[in-house]
Amino acid sequence: MDIFGFEITRKKDELRVKEAPNAKSFVPSLEDDGTPVIQQQSGFISGGAYGAYVDMEGGIKNEAELIRRYRETSLVPECDSAIEDIINECITSDSSDRIVTLDLRDVKLSDSIKKKVQDEFSHILSLMKFNQNSHELFRKWYVDGRIYFHKVVDSKRLKQGIVDIRNVDPLKIKKVRNIEKEKDKKTGIDQVKKIEEFYVFNDKGFDKSSSQEGHVVKIAPEAVTYTTSGLLDYTKNVVIGYLHKALKTANQLSMMEDALVIYRISRAPERRIFYIDVGNLPKAKAEQYLSEVMNKYKNKLVYNADTGEIKDDRKHMSMLEDFWLPRREGGRGTEISTLPGGQNLADIDDIEYFKKKLYQSLNVPSTRMEADNGFNMGRASEISRDELKFNKFTNRLQKKFARVFVDMLRTQLVLKEIMTVEEFDKNRDFLQFDFATDNHFTELKDAEIIRERLDTLSQASEYVGKYYSDEYVRKYILRQTEEDIKVIDAQIKSEGGSDDGGDDEDNFGGF
């Protein structure tokens, strides 16, 4: 079967120079992406790529079930609230509706090339409709632990680049790595000869529990963008999501809430106990007499919500009804007592414990679930250690999700011949993707930082020229870089500031 999609390759001359054909290893270069591996001996294919892949029922079935459990857990109200907190911290629109921007300051390219790269990045965001669908796409990636995109390219006009980007359900697509090995004649050890990576798409999904079999298509790796959570279960070689830690806690919380409801329904009402004196009657007549007394005094009217009728239903006895007990001769006669309802029904410490544990498993500060928690303006005195950890966690999520943009940008620049594969791989580590933040929080934080630096500056002013120099103060108190110092000095000069030498204290007073 021919492979679907397109493939980016190097020229043969370049390949001969850049790759050493004699450099072999017995260990394949594998990424931590949970990709199933097909072992294949040289000259012998056992079942073919499709057969080997489809027959891996255990791995595929577990992964499909795992994704479904993630999606079910994400619908738990407490989990959904925590997930929304995470996504709202990661995805924020600024005043110009720019959710993510590309920073090329550290990339060593000409200004014209940088402008083309910026334009292509904007084009990719437009194809993804990222400004409109960023929240949903980030949620899919976070919940499922992986996300797939199909990069649609016109095969007859490759220089046109990517014409469309479509999201693919992770239950219907899978990455496969085929490793071909050959035995070394001297050592007898299997060495890696060739590594082939591709994607397999099934329109009915790879869940073996389904009775329907779909059409399987082999897709070229360059045609698909695949990004995982970065978390891997090394025992099963399966990619896990960030909700994996919360699965057990979410189930425990649901069971505790169900148990609480059942306990309150069964123990909340007060019930009466009727002790009926049956004298020395035989057992059969005593039971008949007890039944007659019950039917005489018991009133059980039932309202039918479907028909609106009220009827008398005395056939069944529920757990909320009164108790009727016979009492023999010699007792205290007929007696009616009250069985108290359940106590401490307002105590829900166990529920609160599992709620807090659920938030901790998702790395969300537990203070955010408190209703009386005040609004945090972002000042240093208001920021807790948990909030700082949460901020670092969301920054890591943004960097991992940004791999989607790196792969798409690589394909777009190479197809449009703006950059070669080697040039992009050389500069890919210098690409910085800046996600927008809440403006008021950022402004408050920056203002507070400047205020603290100026306060420190005023306290150290009398020691300038004695223990500190102007350069030291500017670099380590005001935190100005060499470039900042040059720009500020030029601006002061252009605005008519004094540029004569003066003494250190007078120069420092200019701050």
C-alpha positions in Angstrom: 0.0 0.0 0.0 1.3 3.4 -1.0 1.9 5.9 1.8 -0.5 8.8 2.1 0.8 12.4 2.4 4.1 13.9 1.6 7.7 13.4 2.8 10.6 15.9 3.3 13.9 14.3 2.4 17.5 15.6 1.9 19.3 15.3 -1.4 21.4 12.2 -1.9 24.7 14.2 -2.0 23.8 15.9 1.3 22.8 12.6 2.8 26.0 11.0 1.8 28.0 13.7 3.5 26.0 14.2 6.7 25.2 10.6 7.6 27.9 8.0 8.2 26.6 4.7 6.7 29.0 2.7 8.7 28.0 4.1 12.1 25.7 1.5 13.5 24.3 0.7 17.0 22.4 -2.1 18.6 20.2 0.4 20.5 17.5 2.3 18.5 17.2 6.0 18.9 13.7 6.2 20.4 11.7 9.2 21.7 9.6 9.1 24.8 6.3 9.3 22.9 4.9 5.9 23.6 5.2 4.8 20.0 4.8 1.0 19.6 7.9 -0.6 18.0 7.8 -3.3 15.3 10.9 -5.5 15.4 11.9 -6.8 12.0 14.9 -8.8 10.9 16.6 -8.0 7.7 15.0 -9.6 4.7 12.1 -10.9 6.8 8.8 -9.2 7.7 6.6 -11.1 10.1 3.1 -10.2 9.2 3.9 -6.8 7.7 3.6 -3.4 9.3 -0.2 -3.4 9.3 -0.5 -6.8 10.7 2.0 -6.3 13.4 0.4 -3.1 14.4 -3.2 -4.3 14.4 -2.4 -7.4 16.4 -1.1 -5.3 19.3 -4.4 -5.5 21.0 -3.2 -5.0 24.5 -1.4 -1.7 24.0 -4.0 -0.2 21.7 -6.9 -1.3 23.8 -5.4 0.0 27.0 -4.5 3.4 25.3 -8.1 3.8 24.0 -9.6 2.9 27.3 -7.2 5.3 29.0 -8.2 8.2 26.8 -11.9 7.5 27.5 -11.3 7.4 31.2 -9.5 10.7 30.9 -12.5 12.2 29.1 -15.0 10.8 31.6 -12.9 12.1 34.6 -12.7 15.5 33.0 -16.5 15.8 33.3 -16.5 15.5 37.1 -17.4 19.0 38.3 -14.4 19.4 40.5 -12.0 18.1 37.8 -13.7 20.4 35.2 -13.2 23.4 37.5 -9.5 22.6 38.1 -9.0 22.0 34.3 -10.6 25.4 33.5 -8.3 27.1 36.0 -5.3 25.5 34.3 -6.4 26.4 30.8 -7.3 30.0 31.8 -3.8 30.5 33.1 -2.2 29.0 30.0 -4.5 30.6 27.3 -5.2 34.3 27.7 -6.0 36.8 25.0 -4.4 40.3 25.3 -5.9 43.6 24.1 -4.9 42.8 20.5 -6.3 39.3 20.7 -2.8 37.8 20.3 -2.7 34.6 22.2 0.8 33.5 21.3 3.6 35.3 19.5 6.9 34.2 18.1 10.1 35.7 19.5 13.1 35.6 17.1 15.5 37.7 19.1 18.0 34.9 19.7 17.7 33.5 16.2 20.7 34.4 14.0 18.9 35.2 10.7 18.5 38.2 8.6 15.7 40.6 9.2 14.1 39.7 5.9 14.0 36.0 6.8 12.7 36.8 10.2 9.8 38.8 8.7 9.0 35.8 6.4 9.1 33.4 9.4 6.7 35.7 11.3 4.3 35.9 8.4 4.3 32.1 8.0 3.7 31.7 11.7 0.7 34.1 11.5 -0.5 32.0 8.5 -0.3 28.8 10.5 -2.3 30.3 13.4 -4.9 31.4 10.9 -5.2 27.9 9.4 -5.6 26.5 12.9 -8.1 29.2 13.8 -6.1 29.4 17.0 -7.6 32.6 18.2 -11.1 31.1 18.1 -10.3 27.5 19.1 -7.2 27.9 21.3 -9.2 27.0 24.5 -10.7 23.8 23.0 -7.4 22.7 21.4 -5.5 23.1 24.6 -8.1 21.3 26.6 -8.1 18.3 24.1 -4.3 18.1 24.4 -4.4 18.4 28.2 -7.2 15.9 28.8 -6.2 13.3 26.2 -2.4 13.7 26.9 -1.8 13.9 23.1 -3.0 15.7 20.1 -2.8 15.1 16.3 -3.0 17.4 13.4 -3.2 16.6 9.7 -1.2 19.1 7.6 -3.0 19.2 4.2 -0.7 19.9 1.3 -1.4 20.1 -2.4 1.0 17.5 -3.9 1.1 19.3 -7.2 2.0 22.6 -5.6 4.2 21.9 -2.7 5.8 25.4 -2.7 2.4 26.7 -1.7 2.9 25.2 1.7 0.2 24.0 4.1 -3.2 24.8 2.8 -5.3 23.4 5.7 -4.8 22.0 9.2 -7.3 19.6 10.7 -7.4 18.1 14.1 -7.6 14.2 14.3 -9.2 12.1 17.0 -6.4 10.3 18.9 -8.6 7.2 19.1 -8.4 6.8 15.3 -4.7 7.5 14.7 -1.5 6.0 16.0 2.2 6.5 15.4 4.3 3.3 14.6 8.0 2.8 14.5 9.4 0.0 12.4 12.9 -1.0 13.3 14.8 -3.3 10.9 17.8 -5.1 12.4 20.6 -7.3 11.0 23.0 -9.5 12.8 26.6 -8.5 13.0 28.8 -11.2 11.5 31.6 -10.7 14.0 29.6 -10.3 17.3 26.3 -11.9 16.4 24.4 -9.0 18.0 21.4 -7.5 16.2 22.2 -4.0 15.0 19.8 -1.4 13.9 19.9 -1.2 10.1 16.9 1.1 9.4 14.2 2.9 11.3 10.9 3.8 9.6 8.2 5.9 11.3 4.7 6.4 10.0 1.2 6.9 11.2 -1.8 4.5 10.9 -5.3 5.9 10.6 -8.5 3.9 11.1 -11.8 5.7 10.6 -13.5 3.3 13.0 -10.8 3.5 15.7 -8.3 0.9 17.0 -10.5 -0.2 19.8 -10.9 -4.0 19.5 -14.2 -4.0 21.4 -15.8 -2.4 18.4 -17.5 -4.9 16.1 -16.9 -2.7 13.0 -13.7 -2.7 11.1 -12.7 0.5 9.4 -10.4 1.3 6.6 -6.7 1.5 7.5 -4.5 4.1 5.9 -0.7 4.5 6.2 0.3 8.1 6.5 3.7 9.7 6.1 5.2 11.2 9.2 5.7 14.6 7.7 2.0 14.9 7.0 1.0 14.7 10.7 1.9 16.9 13.7 2.0 14.8 16.9 2.6 16.3 20.4 2.2 14.4 23.7 2.1 15.5 27.3 5.7 14.4 27.8 4.6 11.9 30.5 5.2 8.2 29.9 4.3 5.0 31.8 7.6 3.2 31.4 6.2 -0.2 32.4 3.7 -0.3 29.6 5.3 2.2 27.2 2.0 4.2 27.0 1.7 8.0 27.0 -0.3 9.1 30.0 -2.0 12.5 30.5 -1.9 15.0 33.3 -5.3 13.6 34.6 -3.7 10.2 35.3 -2.9 11.1 38.9 -6.5 12.3 39.4 -8.3 9.1 38.2 -8.2 7.3 41.6 -9.0 10.4 43.6 -11.9 11.4 41.4 -13.4 7.9 41.8 -13.0 8.1 45.5 -14.6 11.5 45.7 -17.6 10.2 43.6 -18.0 7.2 45.8 -17.8 9.2 49.0 -20.5 11.6 47.7 -22.8 8.7 46.7 -22.3 7.1 50.1 -23.0 10.4 51.8 -26.3 10.8 49.9 -27.4 7.2 50.7 -26.6 7.7 54.4 -28.5 11.0 54.6 -31.6 9.5 52.9 -31.6 6.4 55.0 -30.7 8.0 58.4 -32.0 11.6 58.2 -35.8 11.0 59.0 -37.0 10.1 62.5 -38.9 6.8 62.6 -41.4 5.5 65.2 -41.4 2.0 66.7 -44.8 0.5 67.6 -44.7 -2.2 70.3 -48.1 -4.0 70.0 -49.2 -6.2 72.9 -50.4 -9.5 71.5 -51.0 -11.2 74.9 -50.7 -15.0 74.7 -52.0 -15.4 71.2 -50.4 -18.1 69.0 -47.8 -17.0 66.5 -50.1 -17.1 63.5 -52.9 -15.2 65.2 -50.4 -12.7 66.7 -49.0 -11.9 63.2 -52.6 -11.5 61.8 -53.5 -9.2 64.7 -50.3 -7.2 64.2 -51.1 -6.8 60.5 -54.6 -5.7 61.2 -53.3 -3.0 63.5 -50.8 -1.9 61.0 -53.3 -1.5 58.2 -55.7 0.2 60.5 -53.4 3.0 61.6 -50.9 3.2 58.8 -51.5 5.7 56.0 -49.3 5.5 53.0 -50.4 7.8 50.2 -48.3 7.9 47.1 -48.2 10.7 44.5 -47.7 9.6 40.9 -45.8 12.4 39.1 -46.5 11.0 35.6 -50.3 10.8 35.9 -50.9 13.3 38.8 -52.9 10.7 40.7 -52.8 10.0 44.5 -53.2 6.4 45.5 -52.9 4.3 48.6 -49.9 1.9 48.4 -49.7 -0.4 51.4 -48.1 -3.4 49.8 -44.4 -2.6 50.3 -42.5 -1.4 53.3 -39.5 0.8 52.6 -36.6 1.6 54.8 -38.1 5.0 55.8 -41.3 3.6 57.3 -42.1 2.9 60.9 -41.4 -0.3 62.7 -44.2 -2.6 64.1 -43.1 -5.1 66.7 -45.2 -7.6 68.7 -44.9 -7.8 72.5 -45.9 -10.8 74.6 -47.9 -10.9 77.7 -45.9 -9.8 80.8 -44.4 -6.9 79.0 -45.2 -3.2 79.3 -48.2 -3.4 77.0 -48.6 -1.3 73.8 -45.9 1.3 73.5 -44.8 3.9 70.9 -41.2 5.2 70.9 -39.2 7.3 68.5 -36.0 6.2 66.8 -33.8 9.3 66.3 -32.3 10.2 62.9 -28.7 10.3 62.0 -26.4 12.5 63.9 -23.6 14.7 62.6 -25.1 15.0 59.1 -23.4 18.3 58.6 -19.9 16.8 59.0 -18.4 16.6 55.5 -14.7 16.7 56.4 -14.0 13.5 54.4 -15.6 15.1 51.3 -13.5 18.2 51.7 -10.4 16.1 52.2 -10.9 14.3 48.8 -11.7 17.6 47.1 -8.4 19.1 48.3 -6.6 15.9 47.4 -8.1 16.1 43.9 -6.9 19.6 43.4 -3.4 18.7 44.6 -3.2 15.8 42.2 -3.9 18.2 39.4 -1.2 20.7 40.7 -3.9 23.3 41.3 -3.7 25.3 44.6 -6.4 24.1 46.9 -7.1 27.7 48.0 -8.8 28.2 44.6 -11.7 25.9 45.6 -12.5 27.9 48.7 -15.5 30.1 48.2 -14.4 32.7 50.7 -11.0 33.1 49.0 -10.5 36.7 48.1 -9.5 38.1 44.8 -5.7 38.0 44.3 -4.3 41.1 42.6 -0.9 39.6 42.1 1.1 41.5 44.7 4.0 39.8 46.3 2.3 39.9 49.7 -0.7 38.0 48.2 1.2 35.4 46.3 1.6 32.1 48.1 4.1 29.3 47.4 1.4 27.2 45.8 0.6 29.9 43.4 4.3 30.2 42.4 4.5 26.5 41.8 1.2 26.6 39.8 2.7 29.4 37.6 5.8 27.4 36.9 3.6 24.4 36.1 1.5 26.3 33.6 4.7 27.7 32.0 5.9 24.1 31.4 2.5 23.2 29.8 2.8 26.2 27.4 6.3 25.1 26.3 5.2 21.5 25.7 2.2 22.6 23.7 4.4 24.9 21.7 5.9 21.9 20.0 2.8 21.9 17.8 3.9 25.3 16.3 7.5 24.2 15.9 6.6 21.2 13.8 4.1 23.1 11.6 6.5 26.0 11.2 9.3 23.6 10.1 7.0 22.0 7.4 5.8 25.4 6.2 9.3 27.0 5.9 10.8 24.0 4.2 8.0 23.6 1.7 8.1 27.3 0.8 11.9 27.1 0.5 12.4 29.9 3.0 14.7 27.7 5.1 16.3 24.3 4.6 15.8 21.4 7.0 19.4 21.9 8.3 18.9 25.6 8.8 15.7 25.1 10.7 17.1 22.3 12.9 20.0 24.5 13.7 17.8 27.4 14.9 14.8 25.5 16.3 16.1 25.6 19.9 16.2 29.4 19.7 12.6 29.8 18.8 10.6 31.3 21.7 6.8 31.2 21.9 5.4 33.8 24.2 1.9 33.2 25.4 -0.2 36.2 26.5 -0.8 36.9 30.2 -3.4 38.9 32.1 -2.4 42.5 31.5 -3.4 43.8 34.9 -1.5 41.1 36.7 1.6 41.8 34.6 1.3 45.5 35.1 1.0 45.2 38.8 3.9 42.8 39.0 6.1 45.0 36.9 5.1 48.1 38.9 5.9 46.4 42.1 9.3 45.2 40.9 10.2 48.7 39.8 9.0 50.1 43.2 11.1 47.7 45.2 14.2 48.4 43.0 13.8 52.2 43.5 13.4 51.7 47.3 16.6 49.7 47.3 18.2 52.4 45.2 17.3 55.2 47.6 18.7 53.2 50.5 22.0 52.6 48.7 22.4 56.1 47.3 24.6 57.3 50.2 27.0 54.5 49.6 27.5 55.1 45.9 31.1 56.2 45.3 32.2 54.7 48.6 31.2 51.0 48.6 29.3 50.8 45.3 30.0 52.1 41.8 27.4 53.4 39.3 28.0 50.4 37.1 27.4 48.0 39.9 24.2 49.8 41.0 22.8 49.8 37.4 23.6 46.1 36.8 22.7 44.5 40.1 20.2 46.8 41.8 18.3 48.2 38.8 19.0 45.0 36.8 19.9 46.8 33.6 21.7 44.9 30.9 24.6 46.2 28.8 22.1 46.9 26.0 19.7 48.7 28.3 22.5 50.9 29.6 23.5 51.9 26.1 19.9 52.7 25.1 19.1 54.6 28.3 22.3 56.7 28.0 21.5 57.5 24.4 18.0 58.5 25.3 19.2 60.7 28.2 21.7 62.4 25.8 19.1 63.0 23.1 16.7 64.5 25.7 19.3 67.0 26.7 20.7 65.3 29.7 24.2 66.0 31.0 26.8 63.8 29.5 29.8 65.3 31.2 31.7 63.2 33.6 30.8 64.8 36.9 31.4 62.9 40.1 29.8 59.6 40.9 27.3 60.9 43.3 26.1 63.6 40.9 25.8 61.0 38.1 23.9 58.7 40.4 21.5 61.4 41.2 20.4 61.4 37.6 18.6 58.1 38.3 
